Amino acid sequence: MDGAEDVEDYRGRLLSTIVSCQSCQPWENGPVWVIGKPIELEEAMDNCGVPLDNQDLREAILSDLVCPGCGDSLSEHHDVGVKFDFEIAHERAVDRAKEEFGERLWEFSRFLEKYPMLGANHEVGSLILKGIQSFPKACLEGSTWFRARRIENGRELDVEDMRVPDPERVAIPPGRFNHLGQAHWYLASSEHAAAREVLDKGEAIVWMQRWTVERLDSILDLVVFGPDDPEPVTDARAEDLPLLATAMIFGDHLNRDVDRRAGWRPEYFIPVYVADAAKHAGFKGIRFTSTRSYMDVNLVLFSSDAPVKADGRPFTYNVKAYGREFPF
């Protein structure tokens, strides 16, 4: 029999492909396979390169083997659910991207902390400038978005109050995709996501305005759902993106949490640099995954004069009344 290291190596390969077994599936006169692609465990072992003629090795691999989904014991002739081809392609693309650019992006982040205005002098910053035109693009036409404001006094807000503020009159703080003083539209795909952007712990009610974004092309699209996300995979797939874009999106370089009360926000440096590069390349905005509301999407438009039209008047929105508590 092969050594214990070989057994564990093959066992690790096998378990990395299995996501479920029969017991994990809904049951109706037998298992209804919804989690993973069903194949016999014996075939899964073959696919992982376990030698067919080494029965001792195969038995050792199967010894005490349990389903990673539910913990049931598995035997050679059990059916198991394995990852679909698109899941494997996604994981391989992300792994390649992180291997190529993961550490280099963290080095770029540290460089920007020291020299925030000199990003183009760094190798990765130069690659972003040169390659951003190959990043995915979206076109918006008649899409609905939301913008919220906190309720800070008893005054009823009108549509004009819900627009982008005038930087000549209002101090605009730095944001994820804007420098200090830059007036950008920040919009969210749902009321809940918009509310999460402005509420603090213990607060529940905001002023809300529904907006329609008329036709806008040249939107940098940084929304790429992974295969495990409970949403359809968008047209932008990790395996089709440039490695640098994949590394930024799936390496937590664009969506790091930030303490908005802090004066020092290094988590914003790479996103702001990407926004500058996008503006320079002619993009009109960025579509990105919300960092405060799981599975929602946000939109930043670089011009306060973007074709954004109010749909109705502002209304109050209570997150508790709509059954969506804040998981702070």
C-alpha positions as CSV (number, residue, x, y, z in Angstrom):
1,M,0.0,0.0,0.0
2,D,1.2,3.5,-0.7
3,G,2.4,5.6,2.2
4,A,0.2,7.6,4.6
5,E,1.2,10.8,2.7
6,D,-0.1,9.4,-0.6
7,V,-3.3,8.4,1.1
8,E,-3.9,11.9,2.5
9,D,-2.9,13.5,-0.8
10,Y,-5.5,11.5,-2.7
11,R,-8.1,11.9,0.0
12,G,-7.6,15.7,-0.1
13,R,-8.0,15.8,-3.8
14,L,-11.2,13.7,-3.6
15,L,-12.7,15.8,-0.8
16,S,-11.9,19.0,-2.7
17,T,-14.3,17.9,-5.5
18,I,-17.2,16.5,-3.4
19,V,-19.9,18.9,-2.2
20,S,-22.7,16.6,-1.2
21,C,-24.1,13.0,-1.1
22,Q,-27.5,11.5,-1.4
23,S,-28.5,12.4,2.1
24,C,-27.9,16.1,1.3
25,Q,-30.6,16.2,-1.4
26,P,-34.3,16.6,-1.2
27,W,-36.1,13.3,-1.4
28,E,-39.1,12.3,-3.5
29,N,-39.1,8.6,-4.2
30,G,-35.3,8.9,-4.2
31,P,-32.8,11.7,-4.1
32,V,-33.5,14.8,-6.3
33,W,-30.1,16.1,-7.1
34,V,-29.9,19.9,-6.6
35,I,-26.5,20.1,-4.8
36,G,-23.7,19.1,-7.0
37,K,-23.4,16.9,-10.1
38,P,-24.2,13.2,-9.2
39,I,-21.6,10.6,-10.0
40,E,-20.5,7.4,-8.2
41,L,-17.8,7.9,-5.7
42,E,-15.7,5.2,-7.5
43,E,-15.8,7.5,-10.6
44,A,-14.9,10.5,-8.5
45,M,-11.8,8.6,-7.3
46,D,-10.9,7.8,-10.9
47,N,-11.2,11.5,-11.9
48,C,-8.8,12.3,-9.1
49,G,-6.2,9.9,-10.5
50,V,-6.5,7.2,-7.8
51,P,-4.9,4.1,-9.5
52,L,-7.5,1.5,-10.5
53,D,-5.2,-1.4,-9.8
54,N,-4.3,-0.4,-6.2
55,Q,-7.2,-1.7,-4.2
56,D,-5.3,-1.2,-0.9
57,L,-4.9,2.5,-1.6
58,R,-8.5,2.9,-2.6
59,E,-9.7,1.2,0.6
60,A,-7.4,3.3,2.7
61,I,-8.7,6.5,1.1
62,L,-12.3,5.4,1.8
63,S,-11.6,4.5,5.4
64,D,-13.7,6.8,7.6
65,L,-14.5,9.0,4.6
66,V,-17.5,11.2,5.3
67,C,-19.5,13.6,3.2
68,P,-18.2,17.2,3.7
69,G,-21.8,18.4,3.3
70,C,-23.7,16.4,6.0
71,G,-21.1,14.1,7.6
72,D,-22.6,10.8,6.5
73,S,-20.2,7.9,5.9
74,L,-19.4,7.2,2.3
75,S,-18.5,3.9,0.5
76,E,-17.1,3.2,-2.9
77,H,-20.5,2.7,-4.6
78,H,-22.2,5.7,-3.0
79,D,-23.4,8.5,-5.3
80,V,-21.9,11.8,-4.5
81,G,-22.3,15.3,-5.8
82,V,-19.2,16.9,-7.3
83,K,-18.6,20.5,-8.4
84,F,-19.9,21.5,-11.8
85,D,-17.5,22.4,-14.6
86,F,-18.3,26.1,-14.3
87,E,-17.5,26.0,-10.5
88,I,-14.2,24.4,-11.2
89,A,-13.4,26.9,-14.0
90,H,-14.3,29.8,-11.6
91,E,-12.0,28.4,-8.8
92,R,-9.1,27.9,-11.2
93,A,-9.4,31.4,-12.6
94,V,-9.5,32.9,-9.1
95,D,-6.6,30.8,-8.0
96,R,-4.5,31.8,-11.0
97,A,-5.3,35.5,-10.5
98,K,-4.4,35.4,-6.8
99,E,-1.2,33.6,-7.5
100,E,-0.2,36.1,-10.2
101,F,-1.4,39.3,-8.5
102,G,-2.5,38.6,-4.9
103,E,0.7,39.7,-3.1
104,R,1.5,42.4,-5.7
105,L,-1.9,44.0,-5.0
106,W,-1.2,44.1,-1.3
107,E,2.2,45.6,-2.0
108,F,0.4,48.2,-4.2
109,S,-1.9,49.0,-1.3
110,R,1.0,49.5,1.0
111,F,2.7,51.7,-1.6
112,L,-0.4,53.9,-1.9
113,E,-0.5,54.3,1.9
114,K,2.9,56.0,1.6
115,Y,2.5,57.7,-1.7
116,P,-1.3,58.1,-2.4
117,M,-0.7,60.4,-5.4
118,L,2.0,58.3,-7.1
119,G,0.1,55.1,-7.9
120,A,1.0,55.2,-11.6
121,N,4.7,54.8,-10.6
122,H,4.0,51.4,-9.2
123,E,4.1,48.3,-11.5
124,V,0.5,47.3,-10.6
125,G,-0.8,50.9,-10.8
126,S,0.7,51.1,-14.3
127,L,-0.9,47.8,-15.3
128,I,-4.3,49.1,-14.1
129,L,-4.0,52.2,-16.2
130,K,-3.0,50.3,-19.3
131,G,-5.4,47.4,-18.9
132,I,-8.6,48.9,-17.5
133,Q,-10.2,49.2,-21.0
134,S,-10.2,45.4,-21.1
135,F,-12.2,45.2,-17.9
136,P,-15.9,44.3,-18.2
137,K,-18.3,47.0,-19.3
138,A,-22.0,47.4,-18.6
139,C,-24.7,49.5,-20.3
140,L,-27.6,50.9,-18.1
141,E,-30.9,51.7,-19.7
142,G,-34.0,52.6,-17.6
143,S,-32.7,50.8,-14.5
144,T,-34.1,51.6,-11.1
145,W,-31.9,52.6,-8.2
146,F,-32.3,54.0,-4.7
147,R,-30.6,56.7,-2.6
148,A,-31.2,57.2,1.1
149,R,-30.5,60.0,3.6
150,R,-30.6,59.9,7.4
151,I,-33.5,61.5,9.3
152,E,-31.7,64.1,11.3
153,N,-34.5,66.6,12.0
154,G,-38.2,67.0,11.5
155,R,-38.0,68.6,8.1
156,E,-39.6,66.7,5.2
157,L,-37.1,66.3,2.4
158,D,-38.0,66.9,-1.3
159,V,-36.4,65.5,-4.5
160,E,-33.7,68.2,-4.6
161,D,-32.6,67.3,-1.1
162,M,-32.0,63.7,-2.3
163,R,-29.7,64.7,-5.2
164,V,-25.9,64.8,-5.1
165,P,-25.0,67.8,-2.8
166,D,-23.2,70.8,-4.2
167,P,-19.5,70.7,-3.1
168,E,-19.5,74.5,-3.0
169,R,-22.0,74.3,-0.1
170,V,-21.5,70.9,1.5
171,A,-18.3,69.3,2.6
172,I,-18.1,65.9,0.7
173,P,-16.0,63.4,2.5
174,P,-13.8,60.8,0.7
175,G,-15.6,57.7,-0.4
176,R,-14.8,54.3,-1.8
177,F,-14.7,55.7,-5.3
178,N,-14.2,59.5,-4.8
179,H,-11.7,61.9,-3.4
180,L,-12.5,64.6,-0.8
181,G,-14.8,67.1,-2.4
182,Q,-15.8,65.1,-5.4
183,A,-19.6,65.1,-6.0
184,H,-20.6,61.6,-7.3
185,W,-23.9,59.8,-7.4
186,Y,-23.9,56.8,-5.1
187,L,-26.9,54.6,-5.7
188,A,-28.1,51.1,-4.6
189,S,-30.1,48.4,-6.2
190,S,-32.6,48.1,-3.3
191,E,-34.1,50.2,-0.5
192,H,-32.4,47.9,2.0
193,A,-28.9,48.4,0.5
194,A,-29.4,52.2,0.3
195,A,-30.5,52.3,3.9
196,R,-27.5,50.2,5.0
197,E,-25.2,52.8,3.4
198,V,-26.3,55.6,5.8
199,L,-27.7,54.0,9.0
200,D,-25.8,53.4,12.1
201,K,-26.4,50.7,14.7
202,G,-29.8,51.1,16.4
203,E,-31.2,53.3,13.6
204,A,-34.0,52.0,11.4
205,I,-35.7,54.8,9.4
206,V,-34.4,56.9,6.5
207,W,-35.6,59.1,3.8
208,M,-35.6,57.2,0.5
209,Q,-35.8,58.3,-3.1
210,R,-36.3,56.0,-6.1
211,W,-34.4,57.0,-9.2
212,T,-34.3,55.9,-12.8
213,V,-31.0,55.9,-14.6
214,E,-31.6,56.6,-18.3
215,R,-29.3,55.2,-20.9
216,L,-25.7,55.2,-19.8
217,D,-23.0,53.1,-21.5
218,S,-19.3,52.8,-20.5
219,I,-20.0,51.7,-16.9
220,L,-17.1,49.7,-15.5
221,D,-18.7,46.5,-14.2
222,L,-17.0,45.1,-11.1
223,V,-19.9,42.8,-10.2
224,V,-19.0,39.2,-10.7
225,F,-21.0,36.7,-8.7
226,G,-19.3,33.5,-7.7
227,P,-20.8,30.1,-8.5
228,D,-22.0,29.7,-4.8
229,D,-23.8,33.0,-4.7
230,P,-27.7,32.8,-4.7
231,E,-27.9,34.9,-7.9
232,P,-27.5,34.0,-11.5
233,V,-24.0,34.3,-12.7
234,T,-23.7,37.6,-14.7
235,D,-22.3,37.9,-18.1
236,A,-18.9,38.7,-16.5
237,R,-17.3,35.4,-15.4
238,A,-14.1,35.1,-13.5
239,E,-12.6,32.8,-16.2
240,D,-13.3,35.4,-18.9
241,L,-11.8,38.4,-17.0
242,P,-8.2,39.7,-17.1
243,L,-6.3,38.2,-14.2
244,L,-5.7,41.6,-12.6
245,A,-9.5,42.3,-12.6
246,T,-10.2,38.9,-11.1
247,A,-7.6,39.3,-8.4
248,M,-8.9,42.7,-7.4
249,I,-12.6,41.6,-7.3
250,F,-12.1,38.3,-5.5
251,G,-9.1,39.2,-3.4
252,D,-10.9,41.8,-1.2
253,H,-9.1,44.8,-2.6
254,L,-12.1,46.7,-3.6
255,N,-14.6,45.9,-0.8
256,R,-12.6,46.1,2.4
257,D,-14.6,47.3,5.4
258,V,-13.8,50.7,6.7
259,D,-14.5,52.7,9.8
260,R,-16.2,55.8,8.3
261,R,-15.6,57.8,11.5
262,A,-11.8,57.3,11.1
263,G,-9.7,60.0,9.5
264,W,-7.4,57.5,8.0
265,R,-9.0,55.1,5.4
266,P,-6.4,53.2,3.5
267,E,-9.0,50.7,2.5
268,Y,-10.2,53.2,0.0
269,F,-6.9,53.8,-1.8
270,I,-7.1,51.0,-4.4
271,P,-10.8,51.6,-5.2
272,V,-10.2,55.4,-5.6
273,Y,-7.2,54.7,-7.8
274,V,-9.4,52.3,-9.9
275,A,-12.0,55.1,-10.2
276,D,-9.4,57.6,-11.3
277,A,-8.1,55.1,-13.9
278,A,-11.7,54.5,-15.1
279,K,-12.4,58.2,-15.5
280,H,-9.2,58.7,-17.4
281,A,-10.2,55.8,-19.7
282,G,-13.6,57.4,-20.4
283,F,-15.9,55.3,-18.1
284,K,-18.9,57.2,-16.7
285,G,-19.3,55.2,-13.5
286,I,-18.7,51.9,-11.7
287,R,-21.1,49.1,-10.8
288,F,-19.9,47.2,-7.8
289,T,-21.0,44.8,-5.1
290,S,-22.3,46.3,-1.9
291,T,-20.1,46.0,1.1
292,R,-22.9,46.5,3.6
293,S,-25.8,44.5,2.2
294,Y,-25.1,41.0,1.0
295,M,-25.9,40.3,-2.6
296,D,-27.0,43.8,-3.4
297,V,-25.3,46.0,-6.0
298,N,-24.2,49.6,-5.8
299,L,-23.6,52.2,-8.6
300,V,-21.3,55.2,-8.5
301,L,-21.7,57.8,-11.4
302,F,-18.8,60.2,-11.7
303,S,-20.8,63.2,-12.9
304,S,-23.5,64.9,-10.8
305,D,-25.1,65.8,-14.1
306,A,-25.6,62.1,-15.1
307,P,-29.0,61.3,-16.6
308,V,-30.7,60.3,-13.3
309,K,-34.4,61.0,-13.1
310,A,-36.5,61.1,-9.9
311,D,-39.3,58.5,-9.8
312,G,-41.9,60.0,-7.4
313,R,-41.2,61.8,-4.2
314,P,-39.0,60.9,-1.2
315,F,-40.6,58.5,1.3
316,T,-39.7,57.1,4.7
317,Y,-38.4,53.6,4.8
318,N,-38.3,51.5,7.9
319,V,-36.0,48.5,7.6
320,K,-37.8,46.7,10.5
321,A,-41.3,47.3,9.0
322,Y,-40.1,45.5,5.8
323,G,-38.8,42.5,7.8
324,R,-35.1,43.0,7.2
325,E,-33.2,43.6,10.4
326,F,-29.7,44.9,10.4
327,P,-27.1,42.2,11.1
328,F,-24.6,44.7,12.7
